[in-house]
Amino acid sequence: MLNLSRQFTPLRQEILDAIAQVCDRQSFILGPQVAAFEAAAAAACASPFAIGCASGTDALWLALAAGARAGAPEPGAPGLASETWDSAETWVSTESQNSTPAVVTSPFSFFATASSILRCRARPLFADIDPRTFNLSPTSVAELLRGPQGPSIRAILPVHLYGQCADMDAFTALKRDHPHLLLIEDAAQAFGAEWTSPGQPARPAGSLGDAAAFSFYPTKNLSAFGDAGLVTTSGPALAARARSLSNHGMTRRYHHDELGWNSRLDSIQAAVLSVKLRYLPGWNRQRRDRAARYDQLFREAGLAAASTPASTADGLVLPYTDPRATHVFHQYVVRAPRRDALRDHLAARQIGSEIYYPVPLHLQAALKPLGHQPGDFPHAERAAAEVLALPIYPELLDAEQQTVVEAIRAFYA
């Protein structure tokens, strides 16, 4: 599914030299490498401010907590599955639903998208996805804003899933109509992705809302040697508060203005990321080339659905790229007929694949108190039953892609 050694081998000495500089200097926490990476990442995202942190999950929490001023969680604060939460009956009544701050987001994402909202003592309010891009549907969000829960909504958290920006023109328009709302990008999978609005130059993910959260988990396009994350924002107050929250609520050493957390980006991870960031534009172009080659091979093999709208009844549904988006293909995700059997077939031939994500968030056991049922978000549920991610990374070989396609052709034959 992913061969990290192919990326590391040509960069080995450059990365080891960068790590050695940290070791020689002995400045392991918030050292000069962190400041250097933050500056380079801010420039890459066309954002005035970038704040490194310990993970993509923490980046989401920091962006929301700093932006919405919902309050940082106290250690040991009740979680969703706790007795305290259950006894509150989790906003079942209209009165409690309207009084609890809510953040609208996608039910088709990694769990951190929802858990970071809860960590801010807010309520995840799900809206269905666009079935073509798998991203949060602006139409569904607009319906929620017009509905009875509209007054409780404080923020919109679209996810740039699989490396393609959500429809930021539509979400920006919703923000104009509701200026009190925060617009936070979950850009965990989308460093280097871009969005082009009519009459404007392309803008990178991280500059499209009030703030954005990135993950540098080792499988990401821009990856650390462990967990690491980043918040970008154009707001100086939001940036200052996010930085304080990530360092125990301190603005001066040992003076704690509020309850924060220990979520600092360490210098070794920053050093590794600074090296890799210089290569990322080329790597992302290679990912797009790999995606285009998959498209070509699947069409030549007669495996791609040709219907409009595309349906798995007619074959594999290939990834759709919005013409306004510059996709970075963190994942190459198809919709597949008999998906689970196909995955078993590939595994038997030692071909990697993955399902991102097999259970939508509203049906996760940990979120059961939110009260959702199967059928609440049909597009997300259908996607969860059909999506399959195939191997894609810059160093993937032409012959390996051919092997993947031939194995899939053999399955359907």
FIGU-562185 format. One line per field, with one value per residue (C-alpha): residue number from 0; residue in one letter; x, y, z. Coordinates in steps of 0.05 Angstrom, whole numbers, plus 5000, padded with zeros to 4 digits. Layout:
<midrens>
resi c(NUM/...)
resn c(A/...)
xx c(X/...)
yy c(Y/...)
zz c(Z/...)
</midrens>
This chain:
<midrens>
resi c(0/1/2/3/4/5/6/7/8/9/10/11/12/13/14/15/16/17/18/19/20/21/22/23/24/25/26/27/28/29/30/31/32/33/34/35/36/37/38/39/40/41/42/43/44/45/46/47/48/49/50/51/52/53/54/55/56/57/58/59/60/61/62/63/64/65/66/67/68/69/70/71/72/73/74/75/76/77/78/79/80/81/82/83/84/85/86/87/88/89/90/91/92/93/94/95/96/97/98/99/100/101/102/103/104/105/106/107/108/109/110/111/112/113/114/115/116/117/118/119/120/121/122/123/124/125/126/127/128/129/130/131/132/133/134/135/136/137/138/139/140/141/142/143/144/145/146/147/148/149/150/151/152/153/154/155/156/157/158/159/160/161/162/163/164/165/166/167/168/169/170/171/172/173/174/175/176/177/178/179/180/181/182/183/184/185/186/187/188/189/190/191/192/193/194/195/196/197/198/199/200/201/202/203/204/205/206/207/208/209/210/211/212/213/214/215/216/217/218/219/220/221/222/223/224/225/226/227/228/229/230/231/232/233/234/235/236/237/238/239/240/241/242/243/244/245/246/247/248/249/250/251/252/253/254/255/256/257/258/259/260/261/262/263/264/265/266/267/268/269/270/271/272/273/274/275/276/277/278/279/280/281/282/283/284/285/286/287/288/289/290/291/292/293/294/295/296/297/298/299/300/301/302/303/304/305/306/307/308/309/310/311/312/313/314/315/316/317/318/319/320/321/322/323/324/325/326/327/328/329/330/331/332/333/334/335/336/337/338/339/340/341/342/343/344/345/346/347/348/349/350/351/352/353/354/355/356/357/358/359/360/361/362/363/364/365/366/367/368/369/370/371/372/373/374/375/376/377/378/379/380/381/382/383/384/385/386/387/388/389/390/391/392/393/394/395/396/397/398/399/400/401/402/403/404/405/406/407/408/409/410/411/412)
resn c(M/L/N/L/S/R/Q/F/T/P/L/R/Q/E/I/L/D/A/I/A/Q/V/C/D/R/Q/S/F/I/L/G/P/Q/V/A/A/F/E/A/A/A/A/A/A/C/A/S/P/F/A/I/G/C/A/S/G/T/D/A/L/W/L/A/L/A/A/G/A/R/A/G/A/P/E/P/G/A/P/G/L/A/S/E/T/W/D/S/A/E/T/W/V/S/T/E/S/Q/N/S/T/P/A/V/V/T/S/P/F/S/F/F/A/T/A/S/S/I/L/R/C/R/A/R/P/L/F/A/D/I/D/P/R/T/F/N/L/S/P/T/S/V/A/E/L/L/R/G/P/Q/G/P/S/I/R/A/I/L/P/V/H/L/Y/G/Q/C/A/D/M/D/A/F/T/A/L/K/R/D/H/P/H/L/L/L/I/E/D/A/A/Q/A/F/G/A/E/W/T/S/P/G/Q/P/A/R/P/A/G/S/L/G/D/A/A/A/F/S/F/Y/P/T/K/N/L/S/A/F/G/D/A/G/L/V/T/T/S/G/P/A/L/A/A/R/A/R/S/L/S/N/H/G/M/T/R/R/Y/H/H/D/E/L/G/W/N/S/R/L/D/S/I/Q/A/A/V/L/S/V/K/L/R/Y/L/P/G/W/N/R/Q/R/R/D/R/A/A/R/Y/D/Q/L/F/R/E/A/G/L/A/A/A/S/T/P/A/S/T/A/D/G/L/V/L/P/Y/T/D/P/R/A/T/H/V/F/H/Q/Y/V/V/R/A/P/R/R/D/A/L/R/D/H/L/A/A/R/Q/I/G/S/E/I/Y/Y/P/V/P/L/H/L/Q/A/A/L/K/P/L/G/H/Q/P/G/D/F/P/H/A/E/R/A/A/A/E/V/L/A/L/P/I/Y/P/E/L/L/D/A/E/Q/Q/T/V/V/E/A/I/R/A/F/Y/A)
xx c(5000/5057/5133/5164/5235/5233/5224/5275/5332/5350/5340/5375/5438/5401/5352/5405/5446/5385/5372/5446/5441/5386/5427/5489/5451/5412/5350/5297/5233/5211/5281/5302/5283/5210/5211/5243/5192/5134/5158/5168/5100/5065/5096/5075/5004/5002/4983/5011/5015/5033/5036/5068/5037/5041/4991/4937/4885/4914/4916/4841/4828/4874/4841/4772/4788/4828/4778/4712/4736/4697/4746/4803/4784/4805/4845/4795/4736/4677/4681/4626/4624/4628/4573/4565/4554/4504/4463/4456/4419/4463/4421/4359/4312/4304/4320/4387/4405/4396/4435/4497/4549/4552/4603/4578/4623/4624/4605/4654/4722/4774/4749/4791/4746/4690/4730/4765/4697/4677/4744/4724/4659/4619/4573/4588/4529/4535/4513/4516/4571/4575/4575/4624/4680/4663/4670/4620/4560/4548/4475/4466/4502/4457/4395/4421/4434/4362/4334/4318/4390/4417/4424/4469/4519/4585/4631/4635/4690/4695/4745/4790/4784/4835/4873/4819/4793/4720/4677/4706/4669/4603/4627/4655/4588/4554/4602/4584/4511/4527/4587/4588/4610/4681/4705/4758/4792/4806/4865/4898/4904/4914/4980/4995/4924/4896/4829/4815/4756/4729/4772/4825/4891/4896/4901/4930/4894/4909/4891/4817/4783/4794/4842/4864/4892/4944/4971/5041/5028/5079/5032/5014/5041/5084/5104/5142/5179/5122/5062/5063/5013/5004/4952/4951/4911/4908/4884/4938/4894/4875/4948/4970/4917/4931/5005/4989/4941/4993/5042/5001/4964/5028/5043/5101/5142/5106/5049/4987/4931/4883/4881/4921/4955/5024/5021/5088/5122/5190/5253/5271/5204/5209/5278/5253/5192/5235/5276/5215/5176/5226/5209/5134/5111/5147/5119/5048/5057/5080/5018/4974/5012/5001/4927/4921/4956/4908/4850/4879/4893/4824/4790/4834/4816/4742/4733/4711/4638/4617/4548/4529/4525/4574/4549/4582/4527/4569/4639/4691/4675/4741/4759/4726/4766/4728/4755/4768/4811/4884/4882/4943/4917/4935/4893/4868/4799/4751/4680/4681/4627/4633/4685/4701/4710/4755/4797/4805/4825/4879/4905/4913/4958/4997/4969/4955/4889/4852/4781/4778/4728/4687/4640/4616/4624/4550/4548/4611/4599/4634/4585/4522/4496/4487/4426/4438/4410/4429/4398/4410/4465/4455/4511/4563/4537/4539/4610/4631/4604/4638/4704/4771/4839/4892/4967/4990/5054/5107/5154/5102/5126/5088/5093/5064/5004/4995/4996/4942/4897/4908/4890/4825/4809/4819/4771/4715/4727)
yy c(5000/5047/5039/5092/5067/5089/5161/5157/5124/5183/5233/5191/5233/5299/5278/5248/5312/5353/5308/5312/5388/5382/5333/5377/5438/5400/5445/5391/5429/5492/5500/5539/5481/5489/5563/5551/5498/5541/5598/5552/5519/5586/5609/5544/5553/5628/5639/5693/5646/5573/5538/5470/5420/5347/5316/5329/5314/5367/5415/5407/5419/5480/5511/5501/5520/5581/5604/5590/5605/5544/5532/5482/5417/5404/5340/5285/5324/5278/5245/5220/5150/5173/5166/5241/5246/5189/5217/5283/5246/5280/5338/5296/5354/5413/5461/5428/5420/5495/5515/5471/5500/5458/5449/5423/5371/5309/5239/5210/5224/5200/5198/5258/5304/5290/5278/5345/5379/5341/5358/5431/5417/5427/5380/5349/5363/5321/5337/5289/5289/5303/5233/5253/5284/5251/5320/5355/5379/5455/5444/5398/5448/5504/5462/5454/5529/5543/5490/5490/5476/5534/5582/5533/5527/5563/5534/5494/5442/5416/5360/5361/5286/5244/5307/5347/5413/5417/5468/5529/5578/5552/5550/5620/5643/5610/5647/5713/5699/5678/5722/5696/5627/5602/5566/5515/5470/5398/5395/5335/5299/5360/5396/5426/5420/5483/5515/5564/5612/5647/5706/5691/5655/5586/5588/5532/5493/5527/5596/5584/5593/5625/5569/5501/5438/5392/5324/5299/5226/5182/5161/5233/5267/5310/5262/5264/5207/5201/5245/5319/5372/5445/5500/5557/5620/5692/5717/5742/5733/5662/5646/5673/5634/5570/5577/5589/5530/5484/5502/5495/5560/5601/5667/5679/5623/5594/5644/5604/5648/5590/5514/5491/5426/5398/5395/5421/5402/5375/5398/5331/5325/5397/5383/5323/5361/5420/5373/5339/5403/5424/5361/5361/5400/5348/5290/5317/5324/5252/5231/5266/5232/5164/5179/5197/5133/5092/5127/5110/5037/5025/5056/5016/4953/4969/4971/5043/5060/5105/5124/5194/5198/5141/5079/5015/4979/4996/4983/5019/5091/5129/5189/5255/5319/5384/5429/5483/5437/5417/5347/5319/5247/5230/5170/5143/5119/5082/5058/4983/4932/4875/4916/4869/4809/4849/4870/4797/4780/4834/4814/4742/4769/4812/4877/4928/4966/5002/5025/5098/5093/5029/5059/5131/5173/5177/5101/5093/5060/5117/5167/5126/5177/5227/5185/5172/5112/5078/5117/5186/5203/5157/5185/5176/5106/5085/5111/5071/5008/5020/5058/5025/5060/5031/5039/5109/5145/5182/5124/5073/5039/5035/4959/4958/4999/4951/4893/4926/4937/4868/4837/4877/4859/4786/4792/4821/4776)
zz c(5000/5016/5013/5058/5047/4974/4997/5053/5015/4969/5026/5079/5088/5083/5137/5182/5177/5197/5257/5276/5278/5330/5370/5367/5389/5443/5434/5430/5449/5410/5382/5320/5274/5296/5281/5214/5194/5217/5173/5113/5123/5130/5064/5030/5054/5039/5111/5157/5217/5227/5295/5301/5348/5368/5320/5269/5322/5367/5308/5299/5373/5375/5313/5342/5414/5395/5343/5377/5448/5468/5525/5529/5562/5633/5645/5659/5631/5615/5547/5503/5532/5604/5656/5660/5585/5583/5641/5604/5549/5498/5471/5458/5471/5424/5480/5496/5423/5411/5473/5464/5415/5352/5297/5230/5197/5154/5179/5128/5157/5207/5279/5301/5261/5311/5374/5368/5369/5432/5464/5456/5494/5431/5393/5326/5280/5217/5146/5087/5035/4961/4930/4875/4917/4985/5016/5060/5021/5025/5008/5067/5113/5088/5106/5177/5183/5162/5210/5284/5304/5263/5322/5359/5302/5316/5263/5199/5193/5121/5109/5048/5041/5004/4984/4948/4976/4994/4957/4992/4947/4974/5046/5041/5016/5075/5121/5088/5102/5174/5193/5265/5240/5241/5179/5197/5146/5165/5117/5150/5083/5038/5047/4979/4953/4920/4905/4849/4856/4794/4774/4827/4828/4860/4935/4978/5031/5097/5070/5053/5121/5188/5207/5183/5214/5182/5201/5187/5207/5172/5116/5096/5033/5079/5134/5199/5233/5282/5301/5285/5265/5246/5252/5200/5206/5182/5250/5297/5359/5339/5325/5393/5430/5392/5408/5482/5486/5455/5511/5575/5566/5575/5542/5591/5622/5683/5677/5656/5631/5617/5616/5556/5539/5522/5447/5422/5357/5375/5339/5308/5274/5250/5222/5183/5158/5135/5091/5061/5050/4996/4956/4967/4905/4861/4901/4894/4819/4816/4855/4803/4748/4782/4790/4716/4697/4739/4704/4636/4654/4683/4622/4574/4612/4606/4681/4691/4696/4639/4665/4688/4746/4753/4790/4814/4775/4713/4741/4781/4796/4787/4830/4811/4812/4817/4761/4813/4855/4850/4879/4915/4917/4988/4969/4902/4921/4875/4887/4875/4862/4913/4948/5006/4961/4915/4974/4995/4923/4923/4991/4967/4913/4963/4936/4989/4995/5050/5067/5088/5123/5135/5188/5182/5244/5261/5267/5309/5377/5414/5384/5396/5447/5391/5372/5299/5260/5195/5138/5169/5119/5059/5016/5071/5086/5013/5007/5068/5035/4968/4974/4965/4966/4920/4926/4907/4925/4884/4878/4855/4791/4725/4728/4798/4776/4717/4767/4809/4748/4720/4787/4790/4717/4734/4793/4753/4694)
</midrens>
